[in-house]
Amino acid sequence: MTAAVAAIDAMLAEVRRGAERWVAFPIERHIELLERVRERTAASAARWATAAASAKGISGTPLAGEEWMSGPWGLLHALDRYLATLREIARCGAPRIPPSRMRSGPGGRTVIDVFPADAWDALLLNGIHAEVWMRPSIDCETILRTAGGWYRRSERRPRVCLILGAGNISSIAPLDALYKLVAEGAACCVKLNPVNDYLGPIFEEIFAPLVECGALRFAYGGAEVGAMLCEHELIDEIHITGSAQTHDAIVFGSGPEGAERMRRNEPRLHKPITSELGNVSPTIVVPGPWSDADIRFQAEHVATQKLHNAGFNCIAAQVLILSESWEGTPRLLAEVERLFARLPARPPYYPGAPERLRALVARRTGARCFGADGDAPLRAIAVVSPDGDDPLLSNEAFASVLAVVLLPGSGDAFLREAVRFANEHLHGTLGANLIVHPRTAREDPGAIEEAILDLRYGCIAVNAWTGVGFLLADLPWGAYPGHTLDRVGSGIGVVHNARLLEGTEKGVVYGPFAPFPRSLAGYGATLLPKPPWFVTHRRQAEIGAALCAFQHRKTPLRLARIAALAATG
């Protein structure tokens, strides 16, 4: 037995004992441990964000704010939401969902209002609103009867879940582990991705209370370590954030034999596996009466959806769907191209990105390329035909390339065709964005709700980006329900979901079409200026640090500092 195998055996034996302790702990002990993790997260936030920004080559720039917001702030927010739910369970035996927060939605869905959850939320992200849409068969009574299901069980079997972490967004693996620990009662072994395993020592310090009780361990190494862990007898189940190819190799094996097994739907893995596997994300722009200021703001929005984290997001916008007859289409495209050309270059830190981007734009007539990394462009925009099986429509690029699809029609006809195209021609079901002028939405609100209903995606963002849905732990995060092991698409199951709801279909997040103060001129009252996650925001690094401080200790003074920074971005 090699030293590596012996070390893994010993580690998993400790996690197995920790799993037994974890299920035996009273809920008050879970709360106490998570409160300690929360304090450690706040204390380590600067070190975490600084390390990630340095690794991605954005230290000392406003873009470093991405690492504050998608790293420690995301974890702090999730911890607060889980703790609130656990305290409700401790008091009442189940999560408390007031009837005033539930409504009857289209298509027989029950819709639950989950954000803002309190006055602090409403002040911090004024204009951001989020809902959970349940599956058609889940009514209000069922929601109240099933939420927090693990805590209702009289018998809780100890389980160990292997978390295969992603290398792009630094909070993914911690958030996945938290969900398995809190929502499903499983102890976790988190195998970090080699791309960002430099964060391991920081995570071990943050999660020391859970490590000490044996409920959590971190593992390091490449594919061979991952394979060893997947097959280990002490691992009961697996959760992976990554690619469908990696998922299929785990479940069915690799090479021709694995392909044949998948064709016959005969898995070689006999353990439960959940997954979040990305997709080709659409951004549908509904024609409307857009001013020049609207064009400029929404171009920054589209650029953010694509270029945040250098395009290495599973829900980075990949296909911009526009009306070929709308007069705003050439104006919006010209402004997006201007931003692609003007925004500072950033290193393509994720392995293989330059080669993928070069292959995707090679021999494309009319593709616009921006910047260069050797002989590869850093960013590209390409108009593609809606017909056929273009790789930009069928494969997640995981690079800074934006495809543009022009569809006929206007108004409701265009929106219906855009939804149909996204559902039927684009790979995956994780996230979709919809941008619509408030006046257009007011003229036919039913058409917008119908589009949200019909879009087969796990997260829909209306005048927002699905990245916001990822960071709001109030929402479930995962693919649209219905995938199977042999046709896994964007994955199976959900994470986050801090209300511990069962039977969710999708999360929906709404944002303001225009920022404050322009928002007051008939766009809908919101006090949110340019969102700090926009790649064009000049103060986002400072705001990211201030957001973490505020999330840790919420005071009017800290909120005022965020507002002052946001107003000058």
Sequence and secondary structure as in RCSB ss.txt:
>XXXX:A:sequence
MTAAVAAIDAMLAEVRRGAERWVAFPIERHIELLERVRERTAASAARWATAAASAKGISGTPLAGEEWMSGPWGL
LHALDRYLATLREIARCGAPRIPPSRMRSGPGGRTVIDVFPADAWDALLLNGIHAEVWMRPSIDCETILRTAGGW
YRRSERRPRVCLILGAGNISSIAPLDALYKLVAEGAACCVKLNPVNDYLGPIFEEIFAPLVECGALRFAYGGAEV
GAMLCEHELIDEIHITGSAQTHDAIVFGSGPEGAERMRRNEPRLHKPITSELGNVSPTIVVPGPWSDADIRFQAE
HVATQKLHNAGFNCIAAQVLILSESWEGTPRLLAEVERLFARLPARPPYYPGAPERLRALVARRTGARCFGADGD
APLRAIAVVSPDGDDPLLSNEAFASVLAVVLLPGSGDAFLREAVRFANEHLHGTLGANLIVHPRTAREDPGAIEE
AILDLRYGCIAVNAWTGVGFLLADLPWGAYPGHTLDRVGSGIGVVHNARLLEGTEKGVVYGPFAPFPRSLAGYGA
TLLPKPPWFVTHRRQAEIGAALCAFQHRKTPLRLARIAALAATG
>XXXX:A:secstr
  HHHHHHHHHHHHHHHHHHHHHHS HHHHHHHHHHHHHHHHHHHHHHHHHHHHHTT TTSGGGHHHHIIIIIHH
HHHHHHHHHHHHHHHHHSS    GGGEEE GGG EEEEEES SHHHHHHTTT EEEEEE TT  HHHHHHHTTGG
GG S     EEEEE  SSSTTHHHHHHHHHHHHS  EEEEE  TTTGGGHHHHHHHTHHHHHTTSEEEE  SHHH
HHHHHH TT  EEEEES HHHHHHHHH SHHHHHHHHHHT  S  S EEEE    EEEEE      HHHHHHHHH
HHHHHHHGGGG  TT EEEEEEETT THHHHHHHHHHHHHHHS      STTHHHHHHHHHTT TT EEES BTT
B SEEEEE  SSS  HHHHS   SSEEEEEEE   HHHHHHHHHHHHHHHSS  SEEEEE  HHHHHH HHHHHH
HHHH   SEEEESS HHHHHH TTSEES  TT BTTB TT SS EE TT  SSEEEEEEE  SS TTGGGTTT  
    S TTSTT TTHHHHHHHHHHHHHS  HHHHHHHHHHHTT 
